[in-house]
């Protein structure tokens, strides 16, 4: 865990330096500034990359980064289900997400994460028949 403590008495917390504050990481103490600068804490933060239009029923990958798949379905019949698949190879995909709607014309969506290096695809099924043309939008959104 990380413990944060002041190395000296700080009577004005808003005016102290990050070198005055010490963090304990494991059994070692470091100044807060050193811990941030050296990547021991902080960092992180992610931003969304530029969305890319994709086609249903096509296998994509391996993903160059972590990211999300978002699909929007406009059904032209009853009982539609969108399935999202991911896996370590194009031949070993497993269902990671499913969303469906039983009413004609009732729009719905599907969203799921994809890890860097994984393969993925989305199918829209009506009972047992593919109706992938009902997928109005399918986006890959990489994390930068």
C-alpha positions in Angstrom: 0.0 0.0 0.0 0.9 3.7 -0.1 1.1 5.8 3.0 1.3 9.6 2.7 2.8 11.6 5.6 4.4 15.0 6.0 8.2 14.9 6.8 7.9 18.1 8.8 5.1 20.0 10.5 3.1 21.8 7.8 0.9 24.5 9.3 -0.4 25.7 5.9 -1.2 22.6 3.9 -2.0 24.7 0.8 1.5 26.2 0.7 3.7 23.2 1.1 6.1 21.8 -1.5 5.7 18.2 -2.9 9.2 17.6 -1.6 7.8 18.2 2.0 5.3 15.4 1.6 6.6 11.8 1.9 5.0 8.7 0.6 5.7 5.2 1.8 5.7 2.6 -0.9 6.4 -0.8 0.5 9.1 -0.2 3.1 10.7 2.8 1.4 9.9 6.5 1.8 10.1 9.0 -1.1 9.2 12.6 -1.6 5.9 12.9 -3.3 7.6 14.7 -6.2 10.1 11.9 -6.7 7.4 9.3 -6.5 5.4 11.1 -9.2 8.4 11.9 -11.4 9.7 8.4 -11.3 6.3 6.8 -12.0 6.0 5.1 -8.6 2.6 6.7 -8.2 0.2 8.7 -10.3 0.4 8.5 -14.0 -2.3 6.4 -15.4 -4.9 8.4 -17.2 -6.2 7.2 -20.5 -7.8 9.0 -23.4 -10.1 7.7 -26.1 -8.6 7.4 -29.6 -10.4 8.2 -32.8 -13.5 6.0 -33.4 -13.2 3.7 -36.4 -16.2 2.4 -38.4 -16.2 -1.4 -38.7 -18.4 -4.0 -40.3 -20.5 -6.7 -38.6 -19.6 -10.4 -38.9 -16.0 -9.6 -39.6 -13.2 -10.7 -37.3 -10.9 -7.9 -36.3 -7.5 -8.1 -34.5 -5.2 -8.4 -33.0 -6.1 -5.1 -31.3 -3.1 -2.8 -31.2 -4.4 -1.2 -27.9 -7.0 -1.8 -25.3 -10.3 -0.4 -26.5 -14.1 -0.7 -26.7 -16.5 -1.9 -29.3 -19.9 -0.1 -29.5 -22.7 -1.2 -31.8 -26.1 0.2 -32.4 -28.9 -2.0 -33.8 -32.0 -0.9 -35.7 -34.1 -4.1 -36.0 -36.5 -4.6 -38.9 -38.2 -7.6 -37.2 -38.8 -9.1 -33.8 -36.4 -11.0 -31.6 -32.9 -9.7 -32.4 -29.8 -10.3 -30.4 -26.4 -8.7 -30.9 -23.4 -10.9 -29.7 -20.0 -9.6 -29.0 -17.1 -12.0 -29.1 -13.4 -11.7 -28.1 -10.5 -14.2 -27.9 -6.8 -14.8 -28.2 -7.1 -15.8 -31.8 -9.5 -15.5 -34.7 -10.4 -19.2 -34.3 -11.1 -19.1 -30.6 -13.7 -16.4 -29.9 -16.1 -16.5 -27.0 -19.2 -14.5 -26.3 -18.3 -11.6 -23.9 -21.5 -9.6 -24.4 -25.1 -10.0 -25.6 -28.0 -7.7 -25.8 -31.3 -8.2 -27.5 -34.8 -6.8 -28.1 -38.0 -8.6 -28.8 -40.0 -5.8 -30.3 -40.0 -4.8 -33.9 -38.1 -1.5 -34.4 -37.0 -1.2 -30.8 -33.4 0.1 -31.1 -30.7 -1.3 -28.8 -27.0 -1.3 -28.4 -24.0 -3.4 -27.4 -20.7 -2.5 -25.9 -17.8 -4.5 -24.6 -14.0 -4.1 -23.9 -11.3 -5.6 -25.9 -7.8 -6.2 -24.6 -4.6 -5.4 -26.6 -3.8 -8.4 -28.7 -7.3 -9.9 -28.7 -9.5 -10.5 -31.7 -13.2 -9.5 -31.8 -16.4 -9.4 -33.8 -20.1 -8.6 -33.5 -23.0 -10.6 -35.0 -26.7 -9.7 -35.0 -29.0 -12.8 -35.0 -32.8 -13.1 -35.6 -33.7 -16.4 -33.9 -31.0 -18.4 -35.8 -30.5 -16.3 -38.9 -27.8 -13.6 -39.2 -29.2 -10.2 -39.9 -26.0 -8.2 -39.6 -27.3 -5.5 -42.0 -29.5 -4.3 -39.1 -26.3 -3.1 -37.2 -26.7 0.6 -37.9 -23.3 1.5 -36.5 -20.3 -0.4 -35.3 -17.3 1.4 -33.8 -13.9 0.4 -32.5 -12.7 3.0 -30.0 -9.0 2.4 -29.1 -7.5 3.7 -25.9 -4.5 6.0 -26.4 
